[in-house]
Amino acid sequence: MDFALSAEQRQIRDMVSEFVDEEVVPVADEIDHEDEFPQDLVDEMADLGLMGMPFPEEYGGAGLDYHSYAIGLEEISRGSGGLGTIVAAHISLAGNMLYEFGDESQKEEYLTPLAEGRDIGAFALSEAGAGSDVPAMETTAEKDGDEYVIDGGKLWISNGSVADTVTVFAKTDPEAGNKGISSFIVRPEEDDGFIVENTEEKLGDKGCPTAELRFDDLRIPEDRLLGAEGDGFVHALKTLNGGRITIAARGVGIARAAFENARDYANEREQFGQPIGEFQSIKHKLADMDTKIQAAKMLMHKAADKKIRGENYIKDAAQAKLYASEVSREVANEGIQIHGGYGYTKDFPAERFYRDAKLNEIYEGTSEVLRNTIGDQLLEE
Ligand SMILES: Cc1cc2nc3c(=O)[nH]c(=O)nc-3n(C[C@H](O)[C@H](O)[C@H](O)COP(=O)(O)OP(=O)(O)OC[C@H]3O[C@@H](n4cnc5c(N)ncnc54)[C@H](O)[C@@H]3O)c2cc1C
């Protein structure tokens, strides 16, 4: 067992970390206040190869292993939680759907521009009545000659209002439960009937637009079906498994930002004639915060390791995401506590970390649903 990063992994970490410190951290508060999609940063990340980190070079990606991708996403999320979601939805969800389940021509046509960062991707699974309960979805796709006609709507779609390629899940056989779900490539600019109804006003995760989408007689050619009819539910589950490792990375990144900020404050802020970090209660908080972060990181890398080896990593990805999400919220909470009253104001970023961290416990499987998944896997072992 080797806990040391490889030379390539260190290189990626250092490169992304430098980019984040120079370009993201200085504008993170602005992104949080303005809640605008940070196109300039996304363009810069595309130039650095960060919008296609894990995809092979032949499809425009950087050809990195999943550890390196997770490290990259951790660093990006350390700078901005919203930027972390933008990249995770683009790569782990939309891009990965095309990489894993697209045929050669679909990969060339739709994955390559995503991996090169020329296009933005989104993954449209959730609906108003179908969040955790995916098979309850009501969006349908009906075959009509050599086209599919998609009707329905999706809710909470990260990047949904800015995406060039959206992987959409719809029922091709509404009577067949989860076996009747199929997945499709939709191109908002080309396909009539793709409507952005709304973007949500959220607690945090600012900069990443979370969109409500409507499909009104949306016609797409039949060659936009991914895999075969009825494969969609399995596509969603497999994609979310990989995605959970990177949501763990987002949790670790936000927790690190909250920790580093609180540690610096504990060294600077004086009360009773000494830095507050000298008080044992504050020192112990910092100790617990960092210990939890290190443990979350190990779970993240363990899940990535199993994925790379081709082993079953369902439980590991769920544990990594569950633990890192709770740790990021707990660490951000302690970060506010260490700041005292200042932590409760917008003058310090401590409250932003808390708002950004909270989302981790909700998307790509709520913590409750992940505990079900972990429990089911344990009972099967
Ligand atoms: C900011 C944001 C971005 C998102 N991005 C995307 C995206 O890009 N693409 C996409 O498809 N979706 C996205 N989502 C949707 C997200 O995945 C869902 O919100 C999530 O799956 C929960 O679904 P729900 O909101 O309908 O809650 P519900 O499923 O209604 O859950 C409500 C509560 O009931 C609990 N619960 C539900 N079922 C069970 C059960 N079986 N056992 C125990 N407890 C249960 C939940 O844990 C939760 O506490 C996003 C959501 C948010 C908030």
PDBQT file of the ligand as one rigid body, heavy atoms in Angstrom, charges set to zero:
ROOT
HETATM    1  C1  LIG A 401     -27.913  22.393  -6.305  1.00  0.00    +0.000 C 
HETATM    2  C2  LIG A 401     -28.370  21.071  -6.856  1.00  0.00    +0.000 A 
HETATM    3  C3  LIG A 401     -27.784  20.578  -8.014  1.00  0.00    +0.000 A 
HETATM    4  C4  LIG A 401     -28.255  19.382  -8.574  1.00  0.00    +0.000 A 
HETATM    5  N1  LIG A 401     -27.726  18.935  -9.745  1.00  0.00    +0.000 NA
HETATM    6  C5  LIG A 401     -28.315  17.899 -10.394  1.00  0.00    +0.000 A 
HETATM    7  C6  LIG A 401     -27.922  17.524 -11.727  1.00  0.00    +0.000 A 
HETATM    8  O1  LIG A 401     -26.995  18.105 -12.309  1.00  0.00    +0.000 OA
HETATM    9  N2  LIG A 401     -28.605  16.528 -12.346  1.00  0.00    +0.000 N 
HETATM   10  C7  LIG A 401     -29.634  15.863 -11.751  1.00  0.00    +0.000 A 
HETATM   11  O2  LIG A 401     -30.206  14.979 -12.372  1.00  0.00    +0.000 OA
HETATM   12  N3  LIG A 401     -30.014  16.166 -10.467  1.00  0.00    +0.000 NA
HETATM   13  C8  LIG A 401     -29.388  17.172  -9.792  1.00  0.00    +0.000 A 
HETATM   14  N4  LIG A 401     -29.783  17.503  -8.519  1.00  0.00    +0.000 N 
HETATM   15  C9  LIG A 401     -30.895  16.772  -7.911  1.00  0.00    +0.000 C 
HETATM   16  C10 LIG A 401     -30.454  15.946  -6.714  1.00  0.00    +0.000 C 
HETATM   17  O3  LIG A 401     -29.750  14.829  -7.142  1.00  0.00    +0.000 OA
HETATM   18  C11 LIG A 401     -31.741  15.615  -5.916  1.00  0.00    +0.000 C 
HETATM   19  O4  LIG A 401     -32.140  16.806  -5.286  1.00  0.00    +0.000 OA
HETATM   20  C12 LIG A 401     -31.501  14.519  -4.901  1.00  0.00    +0.000 C 
HETATM   21  O5  LIG A 401     -31.311  13.298  -5.560  1.00  0.00    +0.000 OA
HETATM   22  C13 LIG A 401     -32.662  14.375  -3.908  1.00  0.00    +0.000 C 
HETATM   23  O6  LIG A 401     -33.884  14.331  -4.579  1.00  0.00    +0.000 OA
HETATM   24  P1  LIG A 401     -35.094  15.284  -4.078  1.00  0.00    +0.000 P 
HETATM   25  O7  LIG A 401     -34.550  16.654  -4.024  1.00  0.00    +0.000 OA
HETATM   26  O8  LIG A 401     -36.267  15.033  -4.947  1.00  0.00    +0.000 OA
HETATM   27  O9  LIG A 401     -35.386  14.807  -2.605  1.00  0.00    +0.000 OA
HETATM   28  P2  LIG A 401     -36.297  13.559  -2.175  1.00  0.00    +0.000 P 
HETATM   29  O10 LIG A 401     -35.913  12.354  -2.956  1.00  0.00    +0.000 OA
HETATM   30  O11 LIG A 401     -37.721  13.986  -2.187  1.00  0.00    +0.000 OA
HETATM   31  O12 LIG A 401     -35.829  13.352  -0.679  1.00  0.00    +0.000 OA
HETATM   32  C14 LIG A 401     -36.337  14.136   0.407  1.00  0.00    +0.000 C 
HETATM   33  C15 LIG A 401     -35.821  13.538   1.709  1.00  0.00    +0.000 C 
HETATM   34  O13 LIG A 401     -36.291  12.168   1.825  1.00  0.00    +0.000 OA
HETATM   35  C16 LIG A 401     -35.183  11.306   1.973  1.00  0.00    +0.000 C 
HETATM   36  N5  LIG A 401     -35.431  10.047   1.268  1.00  0.00    +0.000 N 
HETATM   37  C17 LIG A 401     -35.924   9.874   0.011  1.00  0.00    +0.000 A 
HETATM   38  N6  LIG A 401     -35.956   8.578  -0.311  1.00  0.00    +0.000 NA
HETATM   39  C18 LIG A 401     -35.477   7.899   0.750  1.00  0.00    +0.000 A 
HETATM   40  C19 LIG A 401     -35.263   6.523   1.041  1.00  0.00    +0.000 A 
HETATM   41  N7  LIG A 401     -35.523   5.570   0.148  1.00  0.00    +0.000 N 
HETATM   42  N8  LIG A 401     -34.729   6.203   2.244  1.00  0.00    +0.000 NA
HETATM   43  C20 LIG A 401     -34.422   7.169   3.164  1.00  0.00    +0.000 A 
HETATM   44  N9  LIG A 401     -34.618   8.478   2.950  1.00  0.00    +0.000 NA
HETATM   45  C21 LIG A 401     -35.133   8.835   1.765  1.00  0.00    +0.000 A 
HETATM   46  C22 LIG A 401     -34.001  12.045   1.354  1.00  0.00    +0.000 C 
HETATM   47  O14 LIG A 401     -32.763  11.557   1.846  1.00  0.00    +0.000 OA
HETATM   48  C23 LIG A 401     -34.287  13.475   1.751  1.00  0.00    +0.000 C 
HETATM   49  O15 LIG A 401     -33.833  13.700   3.066  1.00  0.00    +0.000 OA
HETATM   50  C24 LIG A 401     -29.276  18.659  -7.921  1.00  0.00    +0.000 A 
HETATM   51  C25 LIG A 401     -29.827  19.154  -6.724  1.00  0.00    +0.000 A 
HETATM   52  C26 LIG A 401     -29.393  20.345  -6.188  1.00  0.00    +0.000 A 
HETATM   53  C27 LIG A 401     -30.026  20.853  -4.922  1.00  0.00    +0.000 C 
ENDROOT
TORSDOF 0
